[in-house]
């Protein structure tokens, strides 16, 4: 269980994660002129692991050359060896230690893509009592990172945070879970979620979002520069992941910044679910050759008509999701170098 996550997951081959990356890059490219910023002048700070996939893409498409990758695992030679560019600085330290010992003096774009579960929960059975007690364990380092970044960030700094929000659904069927959750995270919950009936599995990603946003709010105090949410996603290539991103700014961001893009949601009580079907190469090619035809003739989507047109079964909801994200959908091939 203490093995690095990169030994279990190849970060390059996660289709929904890859869709998130592509959407984020396109969004950042589009907003530069609207905000009068040049991302090539920013310092990127992230968790590159041994793959450095985000680093490669951000250099290629955003022309960022000042890059810092963090990891506190012991295999530092492997991290150094796999650096794709010589302008990447690898630091063998945790995000928390880095933030405490380094100011964000330069214009910064930070993406802390944690693989840790933000909040762990388990049932604790007490021998002397028959009732069940729920034990909540929050990842203090992540909470602390958000606090430090809130205090150190400057005007137009960009911050993106990704966390694992895996939790067992059956916990939510127990009233003691809801009561315990509210009691444990009272200081981070807005009033709308301080009701047991609101602590549901369906609401859980929104509850996590509420907690994270309130960590920002609780630490902004009288600082005029505040975190302005631009987007939040959930997706599941394995574990359920949640991502939130935004800008630090003294003034509110213009509505036109995101209103034309349905994939980005600034409302702090909403998020976007990146949910696409797993497709074979043949299925994807068939869909791509019929994008306009599907949109024109299959509205509303009818399962029998879909099968007749595509020659294979796919749920209408899956088809709709693919059409929404088809521009970002990755396709992988094996190559011999």
C-alpha positions in Angstrom: 0.0 0.0 0.0 3.0 2.3 0.4 4.1 1.8 -3.2 4.1 4.9 -5.4 1.0 5.3 -7.4 2.9 5.4 -10.7 3.8 1.7 -10.2 0.1 0.9 -10.3 -1.2 3.4 -12.8 0.2 4.5 -16.1 -0.9 8.2 -16.1 -0.6 8.4 -19.8 -3.4 6.0 -20.5 -6.4 7.3 -18.7 -8.9 8.5 -21.3 -11.0 10.7 -19.0 -7.9 12.2 -17.4 -6.6 12.9 -20.9 -9.9 14.6 -21.8 -9.5 16.8 -18.7 -5.9 17.8 -19.7 -6.9 18.7 -23.3 -9.9 20.7 -22.2 -7.8 22.6 -19.6 -5.1 23.4 -22.2 -7.6 24.7 -24.7 -9.4 26.8 -22.0 -6.1 28.3 -20.9 -5.1 29.1 -24.4 -8.4 30.8 -25.0 -8.5 33.0 -21.9 -5.0 34.4 -22.1 -6.0 37.4 -24.3 -9.2 38.0 -22.3 -7.2 38.3 -19.1 -4.2 40.0 -20.7 -1.8 37.3 -19.4 1.0 35.3 -21.1 1.3 31.8 -19.7 4.7 31.3 -21.2 5.9 33.8 -18.6 4.5 31.7 -15.8 6.2 29.1 -13.5 4.5 25.8 -13.6 4.6 23.8 -10.3 3.2 20.2 -10.4 3.5 16.6 -9.6 5.2 15.1 -12.7 5.8 11.6 -11.3 8.0 9.6 -13.6 5.9 10.3 -16.7 5.9 14.2 -16.7 2.9 14.0 -19.0 1.4 17.3 -17.9 4.8 19.0 -18.2 5.2 17.9 -21.8 1.8 19.1 -22.8 2.1 22.5 -20.9 5.4 23.1 -22.6 4.2 22.1 -26.0 0.9 24.0 -26.0 1.4 26.8 -23.5 5.2 27.3 -24.1 6.0 27.2 -20.4 9.7 26.7 -19.8 10.0 27.4 -16.1 8.9 24.2 -14.4 9.2 22.5 -11.0 8.2 18.9 -10.3 7.7 17.8 -6.7 7.7 14.3 -5.2 8.9 13.1 -1.8 9.4 9.4 -2.8 12.8 7.9 -2.2 13.5 7.0 -5.9 14.8 10.4 -6.8 17.2 9.2 -9.5 14.3 7.8 -11.4 12.5 11.1 -11.3 15.6 12.9 -12.5 16.3 10.3 -15.2 12.8 10.7 -16.7 12.8 14.5 -17.0 11.8 15.2 -20.6 13.4 18.7 -20.7 16.5 20.1 -19.0 14.6 23.2 -17.9 12.5 21.1 -15.4 13.7 21.3 -11.9 12.9 18.2 -9.8 12.7 18.7 -6.0 12.6 15.7 -3.8 10.1 17.1 -1.3 6.4 17.2 -0.4 4.1 19.9 -1.7 3.7 21.1 1.9 7.5 21.4 2.5 7.9 23.2 -0.8 5.2 25.7 -0.2 6.5 26.4 3.4 10.1 27.0 2.2 9.5 28.7 -1.1 7.5 31.8 -1.9 5.4 32.0 -5.1 7.4 35.0 -6.1 7.0 34.5 -9.8 3.7 34.3 -11.7 2.6 30.8 -10.9 0.4 28.1 -12.4 0.1 25.3 -9.8 -1.6 22.0 -10.4 -1.4 19.7 -7.4 -2.8 16.5 -8.9 -2.8 14.3 -5.7 -3.6 10.6 -5.8 -4.5 10.7 -2.1 -8.0 10.4 -0.8 -9.1 13.7 0.6 -11.4 12.3 3.3 -11.2 8.7 4.4 -14.0 7.1 6.4 -14.3 3.8 8.2 -16.6 2.2 10.7 -15.2 1.8 14.1 -16.7 -1.0 16.1 -16.5 -0.5 19.9 -16.5 -3.7 22.0 -18.4 -2.1 24.9 -21.1 -0.6 22.6 -23.3 -2.1 20.0 -23.7 1.1 18.0 -21.4 1.9 15.1 -19.1 4.9 15.1 -17.8 6.5 11.9 -14.2 7.6 12.0 -13.3 10.4 9.5 -9.6 11.0 8.5 -8.9 14.0 6.4 -5.7 14.5 4.5 -4.2 17.3 6.5 -1.4 18.0 4.1 -3.9 18.9 1.3 -5.9 21.1 3.6 -2.7 22.8 4.6 -1.5 23.3 1.0 -4.7 25.1 0.1 -4.3 27.4 3.1 -0.7 28.2 2.2 -1.5 28.8 -1.5 -4.4 31.1 -0.5 -2.0 33.2 1.6 0.9 33.3 -0.9 -0.8 33.6 -4.3 -0.8 36.9 -6.2 -3.0 38.5 -8.8 -3.6 36.2 -11.7 -1.9 33.2 -10.2 -3.6 30.0 -11.4 -4.3 27.1 -9.1 -5.7 23.6 -10.0 -6.3 20.9 -7.4 -7.2 17.3 -8.1 -8.1 14.8 -5.3 -9.4 11.3 -4.9 -12.9 11.3 -3.5 -13.5 7.6 -3.3 -16.0 6.6 -0.6 -18.3 3.7 0.1 -21.9 4.4 -1.0 -23.5 2.4 1.7 -22.2 4.7 4.4 -24.7 7.3 3.3 -27.6 5.1 4.2 -26.7 5.4 7.9 -28.0 8.5 9.7 -25.0 8.4 12.0 -22.7 8.9 9.1 -24.4 12.1 8.1 -24.4 13.4 11.6 -20.8 12.5 12.1 -19.7 14.1 8.8 -21.5 17.4 9.7 -19.9 17.4 13.1 -16.4 16.6 11.8 -16.4 19.2 9.0 -18.7 21.9 10.4 -16.2 24.7 10.0 -15.8 23.9 6.3 -19.5 23.3 5.4 -21.9 26.0 4.2 -25.3 26.1 5.8 -26.9 24.3 2.7 -25.0 21.1 3.6 -25.5 21.2 7.4 -28.5 18.9 7.1 -28.3 15.1 7.3 -30.7 14.7 4.4 -28.2 16.7 2.2 -25.3 14.4 3.0 -25.9 11.9 0.2 -23.7 9.9 -2.1 -25.1 11.9 -5.1 -24.2 15.2 -3.4 -20.8 14.0 -2.2 -18.7 15.6 -5.0 -20.5 18.9 -4.4 -19.9 18.6 -0.6 -16.2 18.1 -1.3 -16.3 21.1 -3.5 -18.0 23.1 -0.8 -15.4 22.1 1.8 -12.5 23.0 -0.5 -14.0 26.4 -1.5 -14.6 27.2 2.2 -10.9 26.4 3.0 -10.1 29.2 0.6 -12.7 31.5 2.1 -11.7 30.8 5.7 -8.1 31.8 4.9 -8.7 34.8 2.7 -9.6 36.9 5.7 -9.0 40.6 4.7 -6.8 39.7 1.7 -8.3 41.5 -1.3 -7.0 38.8 -3.7 -9.4 35.9 -3.6 -9.7 32.5 -5.3 -12.2 32.8 -8.2 -13.5 29.4 -9.4 -13.4 28.8 -13.2 -14.2 25.1 -13.4 -14.6 21.8 -11.6 -14.8 18.2 -12.9 -15.4 14.8 -11.7 -14.3 11.7 -13.6 -13.5 8.1 -13.0 -10.9 6.1 -14.8 -10.5 4.0 -11.7 -11.1 5.9 -8.5 -13.5 8.8 -8.5 -11.5 12.0 -8.9 -12.5 15.7 -8.4 -10.7 18.7 -9.9 -11.2 22.4 -9.2 -9.4 25.2 -10.8 -9.4 28.9 -10.8 -7.6 32.2 -10.6 -6.6 34.5 -7.8 -7.8 38.0 -8.4 -8.8 41.1 -6.6 -11.8 41.7 -8.8 -14.5 39.3 -10.0 -13.8 37.7 -13.4 -15.9 38.7 -16.4 -18.9 36.4 -17.1 -17.8 36.3 -20.8 -14.7 34.4 -19.7 -16.5 31.1 -19.5 -20.2 31.5 -20.4 -19.7 30.2 -24.0 -18.0 27.0 -22.8 -20.4 24.4 -21.3 -17.5 22.4 -20.0 -16.5 25.1 -17.6 -18.6 26.0 -14.6 -17.8 28.9 -12.3 -20.8 28.4 -10.1 -19.6 27.2 -6.7 -22.6 24.9 -6.4 -22.2 23.1 -9.7 -19.6 20.9 -11.4 -19.2 19.0 -14.7 -19.1 15.2 -15.0 -16.6 14.0 -17.6 -18.2 10.7 -18.5 -17.4 9.0 -21.8 -17.8 5.4 -23.0 -14.9 3.1 -23.5 -14.8 2.4 -27.3 -12.8 0.2 -29.6 -11.0 1.7 -32.5 -13.6 0.5 -35.0 -16.5 2.0 -32.8 -14.7 5.3 -32.5 -14.0 5.6 -36.2 -17.7 4.8 -37.0 -18.9 7.4 -34.6 -16.4 10.0 -35.9 -17.6 9.4 -39.5 -21.2 10.1 -38.5 -20.9 13.1 -36.1 -23.2 15.4 -38.1 -25.5 12.6 -39.2 -26.1 11.6 -35.6 -26.7 15.1 -34.5 -29.0 15.8 -37.4 -31.1 12.7 -37.5 -31.1 11.2 -34.0 -32.8 13.8 -31.9 -34.2 12.6 -29.6 -31.8 9.7 -29.5 -33.5 6.4 -30.1 -31.7 3.2 -29.3 -33.1 1.2 -32.3 -32.2 4.0 -34.7 -28.7 4.3 -33.2 -28.1 0.5 -33.7 -29.4 0.7 -37.3 -27.1 3.6 -38.1 -23.9 2.6 -36.2 -24.3 -1.2 -36.5 -23.4 -1.7 -32.8 -25.1 -1.2 -29.4 -24.4 1.9 -27.4 -26.6 3.6 -24.8 -28.1 6.9 -25.9 -26.6 8.6 -22.8 -23.1 7.2 -23.7 -23.5 8.4 -27.3 -24.5 11.9 -26.2 -21.5 12.1 -23.9 -19.2 11.0 -26.7 -20.5 13.6 -29.0 -19.9 16.2 -26.3 -16.3 15.3 -25.8 -15.3 13.7 -29.1 -12.7 16.4 -29.9 -10.8 15.5 -26.8 -11.2 11.7 -26.8 -7.8 10.1 -26.9 -6.8 7.2 -29.1 -3.8 5.0 -28.2 -1.6 2.8 -30.3 1.3 0.6 -29.6 4.6 1.7 -31.2 8.0 0.2 -31.5 10.8 2.8 -31.2 
